[in-house]
């Protein structure tokens, strides 16, 4: 979808995410993967 404000984030969450540097983004994504994996193990999926 193309918006009239090209280059502008669509939501406050996107704005916050893009404001983080790559190190914090990598940490957040890594913790998210670990959390999903742990939840899957508890549920018996993984």
C-alpha positions as YAML, in Angstrom:
chain: A
units: angstrom
residues:
- id: 1
  name: UNK
  ca: [0.00, 0.00, 0.00]
- id: 2
  name: UNK
  ca: [1.36, 3.38, -0.97]
- id: 3
  name: UNK
  ca: [0.60, 6.33, 1.26]
- id: 4
  name: UNK
  ca: [0.74, 10.03, 0.51]
- id: 5
  name: UNK
  ca: [3.39, 10.52, 3.20]
- id: 6
  name: UNK
  ca: [6.17, 8.48, 1.61]
- id: 7
  name: UNK
  ca: [8.91, 7.73, 4.09]
- id: 8
  name: UNK
  ca: [6.70, 8.43, 7.10]
- id: 9
  name: UNK
  ca: [5.93, 5.56, 9.50]
- id: 10
  name: UNK
  ca: [2.33, 4.39, 9.58]
- id: 11
  name: UNK
  ca: [1.99, 3.96, 13.35]
- id: 12
  name: UNK
  ca: [3.63, 5.00, 16.62]
- id: 13
  name: UNK
  ca: [4.94, 1.42, 17.02]
- id: 14
  name: UNK
  ca: [6.72, 1.61, 13.66]
- id: 15
  name: UNK
  ca: [8.10, 5.02, 14.62]
- id: 16
  name: UNK
  ca: [9.50, 3.64, 17.89]
- id: 17
  name: UNK
  ca: [10.93, 0.55, 16.16]
- id: 18
  name: UNK
  ca: [12.75, 2.57, 13.51]
- id: 19
  name: UNK
  ca: [14.09, 4.94, 16.19]
- id: 20
  name: UNK
  ca: [16.00, 2.06, 17.81]
- id: 21
  name: UNK
  ca: [19.49, 1.34, 16.62]
- id: 22
  name: UNK
  ca: [20.31, -2.05, 15.08]
- id: 23
  name: UNK
  ca: [21.73, -3.48, 18.30]
- id: 24
  name: UNK
  ca: [18.51, -2.91, 20.24]
- id: 25
  name: UNK
  ca: [16.45, -4.22, 17.33]
- id: 26
  name: UNK
  ca: [18.54, -7.41, 17.25]
- id: 27
  name: UNK
  ca: [18.18, -7.83, 21.01]
- id: 28
  name: UNK
  ca: [14.41, -7.35, 20.87]
- id: 29
  name: UNK
  ca: [14.02, -9.80, 17.99]
- id: 30
  name: UNK
  ca: [16.25, -12.36, 19.71]
- id: 31
  name: UNK
  ca: [14.27, -12.13, 22.93]
- id: 32
  name: UNK
  ca: [11.06, -12.51, 20.94]
- id: 33
  name: UNK
  ca: [12.34, -15.67, 19.27]
- id: 34
  name: UNK
  ca: [13.40, -17.12, 22.63]
- id: 35
  name: UNK
  ca: [9.99, -16.28, 24.13]
- id: 36
  name: UNK
  ca: [8.11, -17.93, 21.25]
- id: 37
  name: UNK
  ca: [10.33, -21.00, 21.47]
- id: 38
  name: UNK
  ca: [9.86, -21.27, 25.25]
- id: 39
  name: UNK
  ca: [6.08, -20.88, 24.89]
- id: 40
  name: UNK
  ca: [6.09, -23.57, 22.21]
- id: 41
  name: UNK
  ca: [8.03, -25.93, 24.45]
- id: 42
  name: UNK
  ca: [5.58, -25.38, 27.31]
- id: 43
  name: UNK
  ca: [2.67, -26.04, 24.94]
- id: 44
  name: UNK
  ca: [4.41, -29.16, 23.54]
- id: 45
  name: UNK
  ca: [4.75, -27.76, 20.02]
- id: 46
  name: UNK
  ca: [8.57, -27.67, 19.78]
...
